[in-house]
Amino acid sequence: MRQTVPVSGPPDLCSYLRSLDAETLADLLHAQARRDPELRHSLELRAATQSGDVSEAHRLLDTAVSDGNADYVAKIGAVLDTVQRLLDAGSRADLAPLARRAVDDIAGMLDRHGDPAGDLGERLDRAVTVYARACVARPPDPQRLADWILEVAFDGRPVIELADFAEALGERGTERIKSTVDEVLAGAPTGRRLAVAQRLQEEVAEVRGDVDGLVAILAAKPPRVDVSLKIVRVLRAAGRHSEAIAHAARALTPHKTEPAGAAVALRRKEFDDEPGAGTYAALRMAAIDAGVWSAQRVSAVARLRERAAENAENAEELVRALLAEERPDEAWRACQRFGGSDAARLELAAARETTHPDEVIPVYRHQVEQLIEQKDAHAYREAAKQLKKLRTLHKRTGTAEEFTGYVAELVNVHRRKTRLVAEIRAARIALPKAKAQA
């Protein structure tokens, strides 16, 4: 009888590497860097930019563009790694010019050579994200930034999301984009130029928080379900729930010529076929018009609750339906029982914090953790703002000491995130001395 030899699993590589001395690790890393160009460039740049001097990164871009060889993707990746690392570390260096150069260089390479493997397109998207972060860290002249965004947008590569640059643009830069877009639209453009101008017009209204302007822009578009849903989301986010419900009902009832009873029957069938916040809003509007909403509501909410018990996506539909109906207490209880998105929880918490501050503290703590996980300077700043709100809520509930302990533990866990600690200090939140020194 043959003896079975047990097969062991793969060794614990992390534990093995930790057991090695620094010299052996350095030799292994150096050998791998000789085989991996991107790793080699990344390590060379890491060594060269320890003091925040990015001249070596510019030199690497010079050689990458002039050579035009297969090593280009590796070099540009190393430069982006370097900029991102310096941003994460809270470097005081002005990294925006280097990040913008990376965007422009990659776009030029794409125009000249295309992107058969898809690597350059991925690098370009990443470069835009890194540049947006660098602009937030050290804002350039807002009008020059606006001019660059306009040039890139109308040239067609890459696609710039205005919201990513909103903080760096400020009011001056945003106004520059708006006035330019208004001039373009006044010239009756066609084709792609018209599409870009309309997209920028919509994004300007979004970053400015101009709800009426954004709704007017969206309403002027040809009627489509996705456009109607966006109008509903915009109105709901602005707290204009009655208008959101009315628009949803109009969008789902384009020809209101049938009798009230027939309209309710039709809306009920639509709801039963696809129960959700949108079909619930349409049923509610038709039933209110017919004077039968009380009877319809009981069974409709029961149906949404049944589905909410199945999964989180259905739970979100129930929560949104109750929020649109301006029943925040019911929506809160539904969210607590069945679940819901982080966005819904925050919306509910904001409405509930005045009357039930103790109940919403866990929601804001979770939001702080989510923001910190993004490992982004802007997210760290937002986390610090949420901590200020938490401090107020703890004071109102008589649990100020609990907040002090929470902050102490938070800083201790994330003590290596120097930018986060700096943002907490900037928000004038006292740090426990023992933890701050750790």
C-alpha positions in Angstrom: 0.0 0.0 0.0 1.4 3.3 -1.1 1.9 5.9 1.7 0.3 9.3 1.0 2.7 12.2 1.5 0.9 15.2 2.9 1.2 18.3 0.7 2.0 21.4 2.6 0.8 24.9 1.7 2.9 27.7 0.4 5.4 29.2 3.0 4.5 32.3 4.9 6.5 34.7 2.7 5.9 37.8 4.8 7.2 36.1 8.0 10.2 34.8 6.1 11.1 38.2 4.7 10.8 39.7 8.2 13.3 37.1 9.4 16.0 38.3 7.0 18.6 40.9 7.9 18.7 44.2 6.1 21.6 43.4 3.9 20.0 40.2 2.5 16.7 42.1 1.9 18.6 44.8 0.1 20.3 42.3 -2.2 17.0 40.6 -3.0 15.3 43.9 -3.8 18.2 45.1 -5.9 18.2 41.8 -7.9 14.5 42.1 -8.5 14.9 45.8 -9.5 17.4 44.8 -12.2 14.6 42.6 -13.7 11.7 45.0 -13.2 12.3 48.4 -14.9 9.3 50.1 -13.1 10.5 48.9 -9.7 14.1 50.1 -10.5 12.9 53.6 -11.6 10.6 53.8 -8.5 13.4 53.0 -6.1 15.9 55.3 -7.9 13.3 58.2 -7.6 12.6 57.3 -4.0 16.2 57.7 -3.1 16.6 60.9 -5.2 13.5 62.6 -3.8 13.9 62.0 -0.1 14.4 65.7 0.5 11.4 66.7 -1.7 13.6 67.6 -4.7 11.8 66.3 -7.8 14.4 67.3 -10.4 15.3 63.7 -10.9 11.7 62.9 -11.7 11.7 65.7 -14.3 15.0 64.2 -15.7 13.4 60.8 -16.0 10.5 62.3 -17.9 12.9 64.0 -20.3 14.6 60.7 -21.1 11.2 58.9 -21.3 9.8 61.3 -23.9 12.9 61.6 -25.9 13.5 57.9 -26.1 10.0 56.9 -26.9 10.8 53.3 -26.2 9.0 50.5 -24.4 10.5 51.7 -21.1 8.2 54.7 -21.2 5.3 53.1 -19.3 7.7 52.0 -16.6 9.2 55.4 -16.2 5.9 57.3 -16.1 4.6 54.8 -13.6 7.6 55.4 -11.4 7.1 59.2 -11.6 3.4 58.9 -10.6 4.4 56.6 -7.7 6.8 59.2 -6.5 4.3 62.1 -6.6 1.7 60.0 -4.9 4.1 59.0 -2.2 5.2 62.5 -1.5 1.5 63.7 -1.4 0.7 60.9 1.1 3.6 62.0 3.3 2.4 65.6 3.3 5.4 66.9 1.4 5.7 70.7 1.3 7.2 70.5 -2.2 5.1 72.0 -5.1 4.3 68.8 -6.9 1.6 70.2 -9.2 4.0 71.2 -12.1 5.5 67.7 -12.2 2.0 66.0 -12.1 0.7 68.3 -14.8 3.7 67.5 -16.9 3.0 63.8 -16.5 -0.6 64.3 -17.8 0.6 66.4 -20.8 3.4 64.0 -21.7 1.2 60.9 -21.5 -1.5 62.6 -23.6 1.1 63.6 -26.2 2.5 60.0 -26.3 -1.0 58.7 -26.9 -1.6 61.1 -29.8 1.7 60.1 -31.4 1.8 56.3 -30.8 -1.7 55.2 -29.8 -2.3 52.7 -27.0 -2.5 49.2 -28.3 -1.9 47.5 -24.9 -4.2 50.0 -22.9 -1.4 50.8 -20.5 -1.1 54.5 -21.4 -4.8 55.2 -21.0 -4.7 53.7 -17.5 -1.6 55.8 -16.6 -3.3 58.9 -18.0 -6.4 58.5 -15.8 -4.1 58.0 -12.8 -2.0 61.0 -13.7 -5.1 63.2 -13.8 -6.1 62.0 -10.3 -2.6 62.7 -8.9 -2.6 66.1 -10.5 -5.9 67.0 -8.9 -4.5 66.0 -5.5 -1.4 68.0 -6.1 -3.5 71.1 -7.0 -5.4 70.7 -3.7 -2.2 70.4 -1.7 -0.6 73.5 -3.4 -3.2 75.3 -5.5 -1.8 76.9 -8.7 -3.1 80.2 -10.2 -6.8 79.4 -10.5 -7.3 81.1 -13.8 -4.3 79.4 -15.4 -5.6 76.1 -14.1 -9.0 76.9 -15.6 -7.4 77.7 -19.0 -5.6 74.3 -18.9 -8.8 72.4 -18.1 -10.6 74.2 -20.9 -7.8 73.4 -23.4 -7.7 69.7 -22.4 -11.5 69.4 -22.4 -12.0 70.8 -25.9 -8.9 68.8 -27.2 -10.6 65.6 -26.0 -7.9 63.9 -24.0 -8.0 63.3 -21.1 -11.6 63.7 -19.8 -11.4 66.0 -16.8 -14.0 65.8 -14.0 -14.4 69.4 -12.9 -15.4 68.3 -9.3 -11.9 66.8 -8.8 -10.4 70.3 -9.3 -13.2 72.4 -7.7 -11.3 73.2 -4.5 -8.2 74.3 -6.4 -10.2 76.3 -8.9 -12.1 78.2 -6.3 -14.7 80.8 -7.4 -12.2 82.7 -9.7 -11.3 79.6 -11.7 -14.8 78.3 -11.9 -16.1 81.6 -13.1 -13.4 81.6 -15.8 -14.6 78.2 -17.0 -18.3 79.3 -16.9 -17.7 82.5 -18.9 -15.7 80.7 -21.6 -18.3 78.0 -21.9 -21.1 80.6 -22.1 -19.2 82.2 -25.0 -18.8 78.9 -26.8 -22.4 78.1 -26.5 -23.4 81.5 -27.7 -21.6 80.8 -30.9 -24.0 77.9 -31.7 -21.3 75.1 -31.8 -22.1 71.7 -33.2 -20.8 68.1 -32.8 -18.2 67.4 -30.2 -17.6 71.0 -29.3 -21.2 71.4 -28.4 -21.2 68.2 -26.3 -18.1 69.3 -24.3 -19.5 72.8 -23.7 -22.8 71.3 -22.4 -21.0 68.9 -20.2 -18.8 71.6 -18.7 -21.9 73.9 -18.2 -23.6 71.1 -16.2 -20.4 70.4 -14.2 -20.0 74.1 -13.3 -23.6 74.2 -11.9 -22.8 71.0 -9.9 -19.6 72.3 -8.3 -21.3 75.6 -7.5 -24.2 74.0 -5.9 -26.6 75.8 -8.2 -29.5 73.5 -7.9 -32.0 75.6 -10.0 -29.4 76.1 -12.7 -28.5 72.4 -12.9 -32.2 71.3 -12.9 -32.8 73.8 -15.8 -29.9 72.5 -17.7 -31.0 68.9 -17.3 -34.6 69.7 -18.0 -33.6 71.2 -21.4 -32.2 67.9 -22.5 -34.2 65.4 -24.6 -36.4 63.4 -22.2 -34.6 60.3 -21.0 -34.9 58.1 -17.9 -31.3 58.7 -16.8 -31.8 62.5 -17.0 -35.0 62.4 -15.0 -33.4 60.2 -12.4 -30.5 62.7 -12.1 -32.9 65.6 -11.6 -34.6 63.6 -8.8 -31.3 62.9 -7.2 -30.2 66.6 -7.4 -33.5 67.8 -5.8 -33.4 65.1 -3.1 -29.8 65.9 -2.2 -30.8 69.6 -1.9 -33.5 68.6 0.6 -36.3 69.5 -1.9 -38.1 66.2 -1.4 -41.5 67.3 -2.5 -40.2 68.6 -5.8 -38.2 65.4 -6.3 -41.4 63.3 -5.8 -43.4 65.5 -8.2 -40.7 65.3 -10.9 -40.4 61.5 -10.5 -44.2 61.2 -10.8 -44.2 63.4 -13.9 -41.4 61.5 -15.5 -43.1 58.2 -15.0 -46.5 59.6 -16.0 -45.8 61.5 -19.3 -49.4 61.4 -20.5 -51.8 61.9 -17.7 -55.1 61.6 -19.6 -56.4 58.4 -18.0 -59.0 58.5 -15.2 -57.7 58.7 -11.7 -58.6 55.1 -10.9 -56.9 53.8 -14.1 -53.8 55.9 -13.3 -53.6 54.3 -9.8 -54.0 50.8 -11.3 -51.3 51.5 -13.8 -48.9 52.9 -11.3 -49.6 50.0 -8.9 -48.8 47.5 -11.6 -45.5 49.3 -12.3 -44.7 49.2 -8.6 -45.6 45.5 -8.2 -43.5 44.6 -11.3 -40.5 46.6 -10.0 -40.8 47.8 -6.4 -38.5 50.7 -5.7 -38.3 54.3 -4.7 -39.1 55.6 -8.1 -42.2 53.5 -8.8 -43.3 54.1 -5.1 -43.1 57.9 -5.7 -45.2 57.6 -8.9 -47.8 55.4 -7.2 -48.0 57.8 -4.3 -48.6 60.8 -6.6 -51.4 59.0 -8.5 -53.0 57.7 -5.3 -52.9 61.1 -3.6 -54.7 62.6 -6.7 -57.3 59.8 -6.5 -57.7 60.1 -2.7 -56.7 56.5 -2.0 -53.1 56.9 -0.8 -53.7 55.7 2.8 -54.9 52.3 1.6 -52.3 52.0 -1.1 -49.4 53.0 1.2 -49.9 50.2 3.7 -49.4 47.4 1.2 -46.7 49.3 -0.8 -44.5 49.9 2.3 -45.1 46.2 3.3 -43.8 45.1 -0.1 -40.7 47.3 0.1 -40.0 45.9 3.6 -40.3 42.3 2.4 -37.7 43.1 -0.3 -35.5 45.0 2.1 -35.1 41.9 4.2 -33.5 40.2 1.1 -30.5 42.4 0.5 -28.9 45.8 1.1 -29.8 47.1 -2.4 -33.5 46.6 -1.7 -33.0 48.1 1.7 -31.7 51.2 0.1 -34.8 51.5 -2.0 -37.0 51.4 1.1 -34.9 54.0 2.9 -35.0 56.3 -0.2 -38.7 55.9 -0.6 -39.4 56.9 3.0 -36.9 59.8 2.8 -38.6 61.1 -0.4 -42.0 60.9 1.5 -40.4 63.1 4.2 -40.6 60.4 6.9 -37.1 60.5 8.3 -37.9 58.6 11.5 -39.3 55.7 9.6 -36.4 55.8 7.2 -33.9 55.8 10.1 -35.5 52.7 11.7 -35.6 51.0 8.3 -31.9 51.7 7.8 -31.0 50.5 11.3 -33.0 47.2 10.7 -32.3 46.4 7.1 -29.2 48.4 6.2 -28.5 51.1 3.7 -25.7 52.9 1.9 -23.2 55.1 3.7 -24.7 58.1 1.8 -28.2 57.3 3.1 -26.9 56.9 6.7 -25.2 60.3 6.6 -28.2 62.0 5.2 -30.4 60.4 7.9 -27.8 61.3 10.6 -27.7 64.9 9.5 -31.5 65.1 9.9 -31.4 63.3 13.3 -28.4 64.7 15.1 -30.3 67.6 16.6 -32.9 65.4 18.3 -31.0 62.2 18.8 -27.3 63.0 19.0 -26.4 59.7 20.8 -27.8 57.6 18.0 -25.8 59.2 15.2 -22.4 59.1 16.8 -21.6 55.6 15.4 -22.5 56.8 11.9 -20.0 59.7 12.0 -17.3 57.4 13.5 -17.8 55.0 10.6 -17.5 57.9 8.2 -14.2 59.0 9.8 -12.8 55.5 9.3 -14.0 55.4 5.7 -12.3 58.7 5.0 -9.1 57.7 6.6 -9.0 54.5 4.6 -8.8 56.6 1.4 -5.3 57.7 2.4 -5.8 61.1 0.7 -5.1 64.6 1.9 -8.5 65.9 1.0 -10.1 62.9 2.8 -8.0 63.5 5.9 -9.3 67.1 6.0 -12.9 65.9 5.7 -12.2 63.3 8.5 -11.0 66.1 10.7 -14.2 68.1 10.0 -16.3 65.0 11.0 -14.2 64.7 14.2 -15.2 68.3 15.1 -18.9 67.3 14.6 -18.3 64.3 16.8 -16.8 66.4 19.5 -19.9 68.6 19.5 -22.2 65.5 19.7 -20.3 64.0 22.5 -20.5 67.3 24.5 -24.2 67.4 24.0 -24.6 63.8 25.2 -22.3 64.4 28.2 -19.7 62.0 26.9 -16.8 64.3 26.3 -14.3 62.0 28.0 -15.4 59.2 25.6 -14.5 61.4 22.7 -11.1 62.1 24.2 -10.4 58.4 24.5 -11.7 57.8 20.9 -9.4 60.5 19.5 -6.5 59.1 21.5 -7.0 55.6 20.1 -7.5 56.9 16.6 -4.3 58.9 16.6 -2.4 55.9 18.1 -3.6 53.5 15.4 -2.9 56.0 12.6 0.2 57.7 14.2 2.3 57.2 11.0 -0.2 59.1 8.9 1.4 62.5 9.6 -0.9 64.4 7.3 -3.9 63.1 9.1 -2.5 64.1 12.5 -1.7 67.5 11.0 -5.3 68.0 9.8 -6.6 67.0 13.2 -4.4 69.6 14.9 -5.4 72.2 12.3 -9.1 71.5 13.2 -8.2 72.5 16.8 -8.9 69.1 18.2 -6.8 68.5 21.3 -4.5 65.5 21.0 -3.5 63.5 24.1 0.1 64.3 24.8 1.2 60.7 25.2 -0.4 59.6 22.0 0.8 62.6 20.0 4.4 61.9 21.0 4.0 58.3 20.0 
